[in-house]
Amino acid sequence: MLVRRLRPEDAAAVGALTVAAYEPFLDGPDDPYVARLLDVARRDAEAEVWVAVDDDGTPLGAVTSCPAGSPWREVGRDHEGEFRMLAVAPGAQGRGVGRALVATCLERSREAGFTGMALSSLPEQTGGHALYRSVGFERAPERDWAPYPGVDLWVFTRGL
């Protein structure tokens, strides 16, 4: 497995795998968040989309790393990096893909001079929570927030 920046030819596959990974948490195919999940090229233009690929180049997972100034940042404070939309293809889960993508985000944030990292997650995304805790993230309930009525997000943070 290799983690690298998104290439234009990856965008459709990355969008599809992201929707597939988020499907249990969406309100069906008409959920407005689906369009944001599919808009991979825009995310990469306004942030950084990192892709984990198999030996044959097949995307296995992706994450959006949100550098300083990115409009995709939601909860990162001035000293914190942030990532969003961590997704692993359902058939690739349990293979260390998510862990490799998180490690890439941590490394990128350190390189950018951040001293911490923050992210948001739905309370139901317990698989992600286990991963985050295993790499040093802790809940920061005082920073929990709701981007829309009925969509409550938990915040996780860690130092770098």
C-alpha positions in Angstrom: 0.0 0.0 0.0 1.2 3.5 -0.9 -0.2 6.8 0.4 0.0 9.7 -2.2 -1.8 12.8 -3.3 -4.9 12.5 -5.3 -4.4 12.2 -9.1 -7.2 13.5 -11.4 -7.8 9.9 -12.6 -8.5 8.8 -9.0 -11.3 11.3 -8.3 -14.3 9.2 -9.4 -13.1 6.1 -7.6 -12.2 8.1 -4.4 -15.7 9.7 -4.5 -17.4 6.4 -4.8 -15.4 4.7 -2.1 -16.0 7.7 0.2 -19.8 7.5 -0.3 -19.7 3.7 0.2 -17.8 4.2 3.5 -20.2 6.8 4.7 -23.3 5.1 3.5 -24.3 3.7 6.9 -24.3 7.3 8.2 -26.2 9.0 5.4 -29.9 9.6 5.0 -30.0 7.7 1.6 -28.7 8.7 -1.8 -30.5 12.1 -1.6 -28.6 13.2 1.5 -27.0 16.6 0.7 -23.7 15.4 2.1 -23.3 12.9 -0.7 -22.5 15.8 -3.2 -19.8 17.0 -0.9 -18.3 13.5 -0.5 -18.3 13.1 -4.3 -16.7 16.5 -5.0 -13.1 15.1 -4.5 -11.5 17.4 -7.1 -12.8 20.5 -5.3 -11.6 19.2 -2.0 -8.2 18.6 -3.4 -8.0 22.1 -4.9 -9.1 23.7 -1.6 -7.3 21.3 0.8 -5.2 18.2 0.2 -6.8 14.8 -0.6 -4.4 11.9 0.2 -5.2 8.5 -1.3 -4.0 5.0 -0.1 -3.6 2.8 -3.1 -3.0 -0.9 -3.6 -0.1 -2.3 -5.5 -2.1 -2.0 -8.7 -3.0 1.6 -8.1 -6.6 0.9 -6.9 -7.7 3.4 -4.3 -8.4 1.8 -1.0 -9.1 4.9 1.1 -8.7 8.6 1.2 -8.6 11.6 3.6 -8.9 15.3 3.3 -6.1 17.1 5.1 -7.0 20.7 5.8 -4.0 23.1 5.8 -4.1 26.6 7.3 -6.4 28.8 5.3 -8.4 26.0 3.7 -12.1 26.6 3.6 -12.5 22.9 4.6 -11.3 23.5 8.1 -14.1 23.4 10.7 -12.7 22.8 14.1 -8.9 23.2 13.9 -7.6 26.1 16.0 -4.6 28.2 14.8 -2.1 25.7 16.3 -3.9 22.6 15.0 -3.9 20.7 11.8 -7.3 19.1 10.8 -8.5 16.3 8.7 -11.9 15.3 7.4 -13.7 12.7 5.4 -11.5 9.8 6.3 -12.9 6.9 4.3 -11.8 3.4 3.7 -13.5 1.2 1.0 -15.6 -1.4 2.8 -13.6 -4.2 1.3 -10.3 -2.7 2.5 -11.3 -2.1 6.1 -9.2 -3.8 8.7 -6.0 -3.6 6.6 -4.4 -0.6 8.2 -5.5 1.8 5.5 -7.2 4.3 7.9 -4.2 4.2 10.2 -1.8 5.0 7.2 -4.0 7.9 6.1 -4.1 9.3 9.7 -0.3 9.0 10.0 0.0 11.0 6.7 -2.2 13.8 8.1 -0.2 13.9 11.4 3.1 14.0 9.4 1.8 16.8 7.1 0.6 18.8 10.1 4.0 18.5 11.9 5.7 19.6 8.7 3.5 22.6 8.5 4.4 23.6 12.1 1.2 22.7 13.9 1.5 21.5 17.4 -1.9 19.7 17.6 -4.5 18.0 15.5 -8.3 18.1 15.6 -11.1 16.3 13.8 -14.9 15.9 13.9 -16.8 12.6 13.9 -20.4 11.5 14.2 -21.1 9.8 17.5 -22.1 6.7 15.5 -18.7 6.3 13.7 -17.4 4.1 16.5 -14.9 2.3 14.2 -13.2 5.7 13.5 -13.2 6.5 17.2 -11.3 3.3 18.0 -8.7 4.2 15.4 -8.4 7.8 16.7 -7.9 6.7 20.3 -5.4 4.0 19.3 -3.2 6.8 17.8 -3.5 9.2 20.7 -6.6 11.2 20.1 -8.9 12.1 23.0 -12.4 13.3 23.0 -12.8 17.1 23.5 -16.5 17.3 24.4 -16.3 21.0 25.2 -15.6 21.5 21.4 -18.5 19.3 20.1 -20.7 21.1 17.6 -23.6 20.8 15.1 -23.1 22.1 11.6 -26.9 21.6 11.0 -29.8 20.8 13.3 -29.8 17.1 14.0 -26.2 16.6 13.0 -24.1 16.4 16.1 -20.4 16.1 15.8 -17.8 15.0 18.4 -14.4 16.6 18.4 -11.2 14.6 18.9 -7.8 16.2 19.5 -4.2 15.3 20.2 -0.8 16.9 20.4 1.9 16.5 17.8 
